[in-house]
Amino acid sequence: MSTIKINDHSVAVVRSARRKTIAIKIQDGNVTVHLPKLMPLWLAKQFVMRKQQWIEDKLKKFQQRPPKRQFIEGELQPFMGEQYPLHIIQEPQRQRLHVLLDQQKLVIMAPPNVTALQIRQALARW
């Protein structure tokens, strides 16, 4: 796989026999240019150079995004326009997760070994 350098960024080149057009994709801060298998690399470089400002703008927006929520103790969770800290109580006898809003915090009563995904799903259902 070849790469194209622009400023401080590397753009990975992805070729496909099924692709008919050229496209730039930005996912998780990684930039790739997708092009037909037989398209010359110099055309891809030229295309990336023309889209350089667009790439920079998208990467800046990506960096400004808030970090993904981890659903851990003390993390702030949005609810009804407010932010509430998460308080997780693990109880050995508990079988299911229970969510409640108690004195300006979101309380999760959970069985042992609860995962972040389970907490996320419980909050979504609640």
Secondary structure, DSSP 8 states (H G I E B T S, - for coil): --EEEETTEEEEEEEESS--S-EEEEETTEEEEEEETTS-HHHHHHHHHHTHHHHHHHHHHHHHS-------TT-EEEETTEEEEEEEEE-TT--S-EEEE-SSSEEEEE-TT--HHHHHHHHHH-
